[in-house]
Amino acid sequence: AERMSQVWPSRIVNAAAVQARYGTSPGWQTKAFDDIYGNRMGNRPGSSDGSTYIGRGGPQWTGRDGYAALERMTGIPATGKPETVSQLDMQPEVCTAFWTWKNLNRFADAGDFLGCVKAWNGGTNGLADRKQLMAGNEAIISCLETGSAIAPSATPATSTTQKTGGAI
């Protein structure tokens, strides 16, 4: 309840408000997610879509519309088997499809961190946490921008086939 008030401060004032609205008995979180995410992102109002299509996978795909887009892009059965989006072996496809769906290269290439956050999340909730997590990564990002981090491995190695003059 406390975390919900931190994540959605414009909707939930404090933990007591969460408890007053959704109770404290088992299942209160499901009721809250169905309400908070209901009638948004393709979720149907009055359904369990909010808790069914909750954020999953590396990028936290959320909403019936998002899961349907993922399914169209990858063939992963996201709408019929939402838990599939969390499977570790699916994360390369899940993350790549999300990046493409949100067209995040335009922000990354421009160094527009705020634009990327807004496109990714629809707003700026958690922006301070994201900035804190990114602090100190400038040297790594700079290497990636110039390609210097990968330059040593970009030189062609002599293959065994070339050394032996035949197949291995």
TORRO-815630 format. One record per residue: residue number from 1; residue in three letters; x, y, z of N, C-alpha, C in turn. Coordinates in steps of 0.1 Angstrom, whole numbers, plus 5000, padded with zeros to 4 digits. Example, Ala and Ser with C-alpha at 12.3 -4.5 7.8 and 13.67 -1.06 7.14 Angstrom:
BEGIN
NODE    k    r  n_xx  n_yy  n_zz  ca_xx  ca_yy  ca_zz  c_xx  c_yy  c_zz
NODE    1  ala  5132  4943  5078   5123   4955   5078  5132  4967  5078
NODE    2  ser  5128  4978  5071   5137   4989   5071  5129  5000  5079
% end
This chain:
BEGIN
NODE    k    r  n_xx  n_yy  n_zz  ca_xx  ca_yy  ca_zz  c_xx  c_yy  c_zz
NODE    1  ala  5008  4988  5000   5000   5000   5000  5009  5013  5000
NODE    2  glu  5019  5012  5008   5028   5024   5008  5035  5026  4995
NODE    3  arg  5039  5015  4988   5046   5017   4975  5036  5022  4965
NODE    4  met  5024  5018  4965   5014   5023   4956  5012  5038  4957
NODE    5  ser  5013  5043  4969   5011   5058   4970  5024  5065  4965
NODE    6  gln  5035  5058  4965   5048   5064   4960  5048  5064  4945
NODE    7  val  5043  5053  4939   5043   5051   4924  5032  5060  4918
NODE    8  trp  5020  5061  4924   5009   5068   4918  5005  5080  4928
NODE    9  pro  5014  5089  4930   5011   5100   4940  4999  5109  4936
NODE   10  ser  4996  5110  4923   4985   5118   4918  4972  5111  4920
NODE   11  arg  4972  5098  4922   4960   5090   4924  4958  5085  4938
NODE   12  ile  4969  5083  4945   4968   5077   4959  4976  5085  4968
NODE   13  val  4969  5091  4978   4976   5100   4988  4986  5093  4997
NODE   14  asn  4982  5082  5003   4990   5075   5012  4986  5061  5014
NODE   15  ala  4993  5053  5022   4989   5039   5024  4976  5037  5030
NODE   16  ala  4972  5046  5039   4959   5045   5045  4947  5047  5034
NODE   17  ala  4950  5055  5024   4940   5057   5014  4939  5044  5006
NODE   18  val  4950  5038  5003   4950   5025   4996  4941  5015  5004
NODE   19  gln  4944  5014  5016   4937   5004   5025  4922  5007  5026
NODE   20  ala  4919  5020  5027   4905   5024   5028  4898  5020  5015
NODE   21  arg  4904  5022  5004   4898   5019   4991  4897  5004  4987
NODE   22  tyr  4908  4997  4990   4909   4983   4985  4909  4973  4996
NODE   23  gly  4910  4977  5009   4910   4968   5020  4924  4962  5022
NODE   24  thr  4924  4952  5031   4936   4946   5034  4935  4930  5034
NODE   25  ser  4924  4925  5030   4922   4911   5029  4929  4905  5017
NODE   26  pro  4932  4892  5017   4939   4886   5005  4932  4890  4992
NODE   27  gly  4940  4894  4982   4935   4898   4969  4933  4913  4967
NODE   28  trp  4936  4921  4977   4934   4935   4976  4943  4941  4965
NODE   29  gln  4955  4935  4963   4964   4940   4953  4958  4939  4939
NODE   30  thr  4952  4927  4937   4945   4924   4924  4934  4934  4921
NODE   31  lys  4926  4936  4931   4915   4946   4930  4921  4960  4927
NODE   32  ala  4932  4964  4933   4938   4977   4931  4943  4978  4917
NODE   33  phe  4950  4968  4912   4955   4968   4898  4944  4969  4888
NODE   34  asp  4934  4961  4890   4922   4961   4881  4916  4975  4880
NODE   35  asp  4916  4982  4891   4910   4995   4892  4919  5005  4886
NODE   36  ile  4932  5005  4890   4942   5015   4885  4944  5014  4870
NODE   37  tyr  4946  5002  4865   4948   5000   4851  4936  4997  4843
NODE   38  gly  4924  4996  4849   4912   4994   4841  4909  5006  4832
NODE   39  asn  4903  5003  4821   4899   5013   4811  4911  5022  4806
NODE   40  arg  4923  5016  4807   4935   5023   4801  4943  5013  4793
NODE   41  met  4950  5017  4784   4960   5009   4776  4953  4997  4770
NODE   42  gly  4940  4998  4766   4933   4987   4760  4926  4978  4770
NODE   43  asn  4928  4980  4783   4922   4972   4793  4907  4976  4794
NODE   44  arg  4899  4965  4795   4885   4967   4796  4881  4971  4810
NODE   45  pro  4872  4981  4812   4867   4985   4825  4859  4974  4831
NODE   46  gly  4860  4972  4844   4853   4962   4852  4857  4948  4849
NODE   47  ser  4869  4946  4843   4874   4933   4840  4887  4930  4849
NODE   48  ser  4893  4919  4847   4906   4916   4854  4918  4919  4845
NODE   49  asp  4915  4927  4835   4926   4931   4826  4938  4938  4833
NODE   50  gly  4935  4947  4842   4945   4954   4849  4955  4945  4856
NODE   51  ser  4951  4935  4862   4960   4925   4869  4965  4915  4860
NODE   52  thr  4958  4912  4849   4962   4902   4839  4973  4907  4831
NODE   53  tyr  4972  4920  4826   4982   4926   4817  4990  4936  4824
NODE   54  ile  4995  4932  4836   5003   4940   4844  5017  4940  4839
NODE   55  gly  5026  4949  4843   5039   4950   4837  5047  4938  4839
NODE   56  arg  5052  4933  4828   5060   4920   4828  5072  4922  4818
NODE   57  gly  5082  4913  4821   5094   4913   4812  5103  4925  4816
NODE   58  gly  5115  4925  4809   5125   4935   4812  5119  4949  4811
NODE   59  pro  5112  4952  4800   5107   4966   4798  5094  4969  4805
NODE   60  gln  5088  4958  4811   5075   4960   4818  5064  4963  4808
NODE   61  trp  5062  4954  4799   5050   4956   4790  5038  4956  4798
NODE   62  thr  5029  4966  4796   5017   4968   4804  5005  4970  4795
NODE   63  gly  4994  4965  4799   4981   4968   4792  4978  4958  4780
NODE   64  arg  4965  4956  4778   4961   4946   4768  4966  4951  4754
NODE   65  asp  4966  4964  4751   4971   4969   4738  4986  4966  4737
NODE   66  gly  4994  4967  4748   5008   4965   4747  5011  4950  4745
NODE   67  tyr  5003  4941  4752   5005   4927   4750  5001  4923  4736
NODE   68  ala  4991  4929  4730   4987   4926   4717  4997  4930  4707
NODE   69  ala  5003  4942  4709   5014   4947   4700  5026  4937  4701
NODE   70  leu  5030  4933  4713   5041   4923   4714  5038  4911  4706
NODE   71  glu  5026  4906  4708   5022   4893   4701  5023  4895  4685
NODE   72  arg  5018  4907  4680   5019   4909   4666  5033  4910  4661
NODE   73  met  5042  4916  4669   5056   4918   4665  5064  4906  4666
NODE   74  thr  5061  4897  4676   5070   4886   4678  5064  4872  4677
NODE   75  gly  5051  4871  4677   5044   4858   4677  5044  4852  4691
NODE   76  ile  5049  4859  4701   5048   4854   4715  5033  4854  4719
NODE   77  pro  5028  4844  4724   5013   4844   4728  5010  4852  4740
NODE   78  ala  5013  4865  4739   5012   4874   4750  4998  4876  4756
NODE   79  thr  4988  4877  4747   4975   4880   4752  4968  4867  4758
NODE   80  gly  4971  4856  4752   4965   4843   4757  4973  4837  4769
NODE   81  lys  4986  4840  4769   4994   4834   4780  5004  4846  4785
NODE   82  pro  4998  4855  4792   5006   4867   4796  5019  4864  4804
NODE   83  glu  5019  4853  4811   5031   4850   4819  5043  4847  4810
NODE   84  thr  5040  4844  4797   5051   4841   4788  5060  4853  4786
NODE   85  val  5055  4865  4788   5062   4877   4787  5073  4878  4797
NODE   86  ser  5072  4871  4808   5082   4871   4819  5093  4861  4817
NODE   87  gln  5091  4851  4808   5101   4840   4807  5115  4846  4803
NODE   88  leu  5125  4841  4809   5138   4846   4807  5143  4843  4792
NODE   89  asp  5139  4832  4786   5143   4829   4773  5136  4838  4762
NODE   90  met  5126  4845  4766   5118   4854   4757  5124  4868  4758
NODE   91  gln  5132  4871  4767   5136   4885   4770  5143  4892  4758
NODE   92  pro  5151  4886  4750   5157   4893   4738  5146  4898  4729
NODE   93  glu  5136  4889  4726   5125   4893   4717  5116  4904  4724
NODE   94  val  5113  4902  4737   5105   4911   4744  5111  4925  4745
NODE   95  cys  5124  4926  4748   5130   4939   4750  5132  4946  4736
NODE   96  thr  5136  4938  4726   5138   4944   4713  5125  4949  4707
NODE   97  ala  5114  4941  4709   5101   4945   4704  5096  4958  4711
NODE   98  phe  5098  4959  4724   5094   4971   4731  5102  4983  4726
NODE   99  trp  5115  4982  4725   5123   4993   4720  5118  4998  4706
NODE  100  thr  5115  4988  4698   5110   4992   4684  5096  4998  4685
NODE  101  trp  5087  4992  4693   5074   4996   4694  5073  5011  4699
NODE  102  lys  5081  5014  4708   5082   5028   4714  5091  5037  4706
NODE  103  asn  5097  5032  4696   5106   5040   4687  5117  5047  4696
NODE  104  leu  5123  5040  4705   5132   5046   4715  5146  5051  4709
NODE  105  asn  5150  5046  4697   5162   5050   4691  5163  5065  4689
NODE  106  arg  5152  5071  4686   5152   5086   4683  5156  5093  4696
NODE  107  phe  5152  5088  4707   5156   5095   4720  5170  5092  4724
NODE  108  ala  5174  5079  4723   5187   5074   4727  5198  5081  4718
NODE  109  asp  5195  5081  4705   5205   5087   4696  5207  5102  4698
NODE  110  ala  5197  5109  4703   5197   5123   4706  5202  5126  4720
NODE  111  gly  5204  5115  4728   5208   5117   4742  5197  5123  4751
NODE  112  asp  5185  5121  4746   5173   5126   4753  5168  5117  4763
NODE  113  phe  5174  5117  4775   5170   5107   4786  5155  5110  4790
NODE  114  leu  5151  5122  4792   5138   5125   4796  5127  5121  4785
NODE  115  gly  5130  5123  4773   5121   5119   4762  5120  5104  4762
NODE  116  cys  5131  5097  4764   5131   5082   4764  5122  5077  4776
NODE  117  val  5124  5083  4788   5116   5079   4799  5101  5082  4797
NODE  118  lys  5097  5093  4791   5083   5096   4788  5077  5086  4778
NODE  119  ala  5085  5083  4767   5080   5074   4757  5079  5060  4763
NODE  120  trp  5088  5056  4771   5089   5043   4778  5077  5041  4787
NODE  121  asn  5076  5051  4796   5067   5049   4807  5054  5058  4806
NODE  122  gly  5053  5066  4797   5041   5075   4795  5041  5087  4804
NODE  123  gly  5052  5089  4812   5052   5100   4821  5066  5100  4827
NODE  124  thr  5066  5107  4839   5079   5108   4846  5079  5102  4860
NODE  125  asn  5069  5093  4863   5069   5086   4875  5083  5079  4877
NODE  126  gly  5089  5080  4888   5101   5073   4891  5114  5080  4884
NODE  127  leu  5112  5092  4879   5123   5098   4872  5135  5100  4881
NODE  128  ala  5133  5104  4894   5144   5106   4903  5152  5093  4905
NODE  129  asp  5145  5082  4907   5151   5069   4908  5160  5066  4896
NODE  130  arg  5154  5068  4884   5161   5065   4872  5174  5073  4871
NODE  131  lys  5173  5086  4874   5185   5095   4873  5195  5090  4883
NODE  132  gln  5191  5086  4894   5201   5081   4904  5208  5068  4899
NODE  133  leu  5200  5059  4893   5206   5047   4888  5215  5049  4876
NODE  134  met  5213  5060  4869   5221   5063   4857  5234  5071  4861
NODE  135  ala  5233  5077  4873   5245   5085   4877  5257  5077  4877
NODE  136  gly  5268  5082  4872   5281   5075   4872  5283  5067  4860
NODE  137  asn  5273  5066  4851   5275   5057   4839  5280  5065  4827
NODE  138  glu  5283  5078  4828   5286   5087   4817  5298  5081  4810
NODE  139  ala  5309  5076  4817   5321   5071   4810  5317  5059  4801
NODE  140  ile  5309  5050  4806   5305   5039   4798  5297  5043  4786
NODE  141  ile  5288  5052  4788   5280   5057   4777  5288  5064  4766
NODE  142  ser  5298  5072  4771   5307   5079   4762  5315  5069  4753
NODE  143  cys  5320  5058  4759   5327   5048   4752  5318  5041  4741
NODE  144  leu  5305  5039  4745   5296   5033   4735  5293  5043  4724
NODE  145  glu  5292  5055  4727   5290   5065   4717  5301  5066  4706
NODE  146  thr  5313  5065  4711   5324   5066   4702  5328  5052  4696
NODE  147  gly  5323  5042  4701   5327   5029   4696  5340  5024  4702
NODE  148  ser  5346  5031  4711   5359   5027   4716  5359  5015  4724
NODE  149  ala  5347  5012  4730   5346   5001   4739  5346  4988  4731
NODE  150  ile  5342  4988  4718   5341   4976   4710  5352  4975  4700
NODE  151  ala  5360  4986  4698   5370   4986   4688  5380  4975  4688
NODE  152  pro  5385  4971  4700   5395   4960   4700  5389  4947  4695
NODE  153  ser  5376  4944  4698   5370   4932   4693  5365  4932  4679
NODE  154  ala  5366  4944  4673   5361   4946   4659  5372  4942  4648
NODE  155  thr  5384  4939  4653   5394   4935   4643  5392  4920  4640
NODE  156  pro  5393  4916  4627   5391   4902   4624  5402  4893  4629
NODE  157  ala  5398  4882  4634   5407   4872   4640  5410  4862  4628
NODE  158  thr  5422  4856  4629   5425   4846   4619  5418  4833  4623
NODE  159  ser  5410  4828  4614   5402   4816   4617  5411  4804  4616
NODE  160  thr  5407  4793  4622   5414   4780   4622  5414  4776  4607
NODE  161  thr  5404  4778  4600   5403   4774   4586  5414  4781  4578
NODE  162  gln  5416  4794  4580   5427   4801   4574  5441  4796  4577
NODE  163  lys  5442  4792  4590   5456   4788   4595  5459  4774  4588
NODE  164  thr  5449  4765  4588   5451   4752   4583  5449  4750  4568
NODE  165  gly  5443  4760  4562   5441   4759   4548  5429  4750  4544
NODE  166  gly  5421  4746  4554   5410   4737   4551  5399  4737  4561
NODE  167  ala  5390  4729  4560   5379   4728   4570  5383  4722  4583
NODE  168  ile  5377  4726  4593   5380   4720   4606  5369  4710  4611
% end
